[in-house]
Amino acid sequence: MRFFIAATAVALALAIGAGPAMQAYAAEVTEEKTMSAIMEAGRMVKKKGNQKWLSVSVPKEVLKATTEPEFRDFCSTVVKDSGYSWVTIVCGDGTGIQFPGSFAGAAEYGQIDGCGRIDDPMGYVYLKNGEYIYVDKENAE
């Protein structure tokens, strides 16, 4: 089906007499794009009193395999300015990453409670020079 749609868009560009640039654009726009596993992860909005937070369920293996550009895309698309009181990536082993205040520039990693919060961080994730960095608690400045 996707091949059909892509082929149709290119055929349409040819049929309307579009130049090479428009034909290339039609092919580029219809090219199949795959989302990363972290972007496809299950999401659930939860409430704690009058606060809403987002829980994103990601197996630890998926989180470990997530590349920095994929993580950056997740942060800028899902976390940044989301309006949630916090966003938490929840791993199946009781750990997770919490973005307090839905601020995409910094997060904590550690054991999460039933409300998706981390009381005692084991490490920190932060944005530095356009890339996300992880630092263990012991190595944090």
HELIX and SHEET records of a PDB file:
HELIX    1   1 ARG A    2  ALA A   15  1                                  14    
HELIX    2   2 PRO A   20  THR A   30  1                                  11    
HELIX    3   3 ALA A   37  GLU A   40  1                                   4    
HELIX    4   4 LYS A   60  ALA A   65  1                                   6    
HELIX    5   5 GLU A   68  PHE A   74  1                                   7    
HELIX    6   6 CYS A   75  VAL A   79  3                                   5    
HELIX    7   7 LYS A  137  ASN A  139  5                                   3    
SHEET    1   A 7 GLY A  42  LYS A  48  0                                        
SHEET    2   A 7 GLN A  51  SER A  57 -1                                        
SHEET    3   A 7 TRP A  86  VAL A  90  1                                        
SHEET    4   A 7 THR A  95  PRO A 100 -1                                        
SHEET    5   A 7 ALA A 106  ILE A 112 -1                                        
SHEET    6   A 7 ILE A 118  LYS A 128 -1                                        
SHEET    7   A 7 GLU A 131  ASP A 136 -1                                        
END                                                                             
